Amino acid sequence: MKEIQCLENIKEQNVHNKYNKMKAILSILLFIPCYIYSQEYFLLDSLKTKFKVNEYTLETNEIYNIKKDINIYNVFISKNLILLISVLPDLDEKILQLLLKE
């Protein structure tokens, strides 16, 4: 009887180990394309030639007491699909000061 329980425990551990390995492999396979095919920049003008684009500017001064703007673009891909693009300001003042000096 003890031998049967030991065998069942070993089978359960093997199934659990296989599940963990499959989970790890799947996680790796899902996240690799994000790093390989990621794109930091694209041209908004190219979107404007192909799709209808609405642009909105939000001021942050009243809410956050920071004089920056947030640009929001609604790109109408089709009748039922809208792509929302938000361009957030860089809040690191050191970088902004370096850019202004150049």
LINQUI-V62211 format. One record per residue. N is the residue number from 1. RES is the residue in one letter. PSI is psi in whole degrees, -180 to 180 (* if undefined). NEAR is the number of other C-alpha atoms within 10 Angstrom. D_LAST is the distance of its C-alpha to the last C-alpha in whole Angstrom. Layout:
{{N;RES;PSI;NEAR;D_LAST} {N;RES;PSI;NEAR;D_LAST}}
//
This chain:
{{1;M;-41;5;80} {2;K;-36;7;78} {3;E;-39;8;77} {4;I;-43;9;76} {5;Q;-40;10;74} {6;C;-42;11;72} {7;L;-41;11;72} {8;E;-40;12;70} {9;N;-41;12;68} {10;I;-42;12;67} {11;K;-43;12;66} {12;E;-41;12;64} {13;Q;-40;12;62} {14;N;-42;12;62} {15;V;-43;12;61} {16;H;-42;12;58} {17;N;-42;12;57} {18;K;-40;12;56} {19;Y;-44;12;55} {20;N;-40;12;52} {21;K;-43;12;51} {22;M;-39;12;51} {23;K;-42;12;49} {24;A;-44;12;47} {25;I;-43;11;47} {26;L;-41;11;46} {27;S;-43;11;43} {28;I;-45;11;42} {29;L;-31;11;42} {30;L;-32;10;41} {31;F;-20;10;38} {32;I;-46;11;37} {33;P;-28;10;36} {34;C;-36;10;33} {35;Y;-33;8;31} {36;I;-46;8;32} {37;Y;13;8;32} {38;S;148;9;29} {39;Q;122;8;26} {40;E;-32;5;23} {41;Y;150;6;22} {42;F;160;8;24} {43;L;123;7;24} {44;L;-31;12;25} {45;D;-36;10;26} {46;S;-33;9;28} {47;L;-37;14;30} {48;K;-27;13;30} {49;T;-26;9;32} {50;K;-28;11;35} {51;F;161;14;35} {52;K;130;13;35} {53;V;128;19;32} {54;N;135;12;32} {55;E;137;11;29} {56;Y;145;12;29} {57;T;127;12;26} {58;L;132;10;27} {59;E;137;14;26} {60;T;-3;14;26} {61;N;-46;11;26} {62;E;-35;8;30} {63;I;-50;8;31} {64;Y;-4;9;28} {65;N;37;9;27} {66;I;129;11;23} {67;K;75;11;21} {68;K;164;15;20} {69;D;147;16;22} {70;I;124;13;24} {71;N;131;15;24} {72;I;133;16;28} {73;Y;128;17;29} {74;N;116;16;33} {75;V;117;20;33} {76;F;98;18;37} {77;I;-44;14;38} {78;S;-172;10;42} {79;K;-33;6;44} {80;N;-1;6;44} {81;L;128;9;41} {82;I;130;14;38} {83;L;125;12;34} {84;L;124;12;32} {85;I;126;13;29} {86;S;129;14;27} {87;V;109;11;23} {88;L;147;11;22} {89;P;155;12;19} {90;D;121;11;17} {91;L;1;10;18} {92;D;104;8;16} {93;E;-28;9;14} {94;K;-41;10;13} {95;I;-41;10;11} {96;L;-39;11;10} {97;Q;-39;10;9} {98;L;-40;9;7} {99;L;-38;9;5} {100;L;-31;8;5} {101;K;-33;6;4} {102;E;*;5;0}}
//
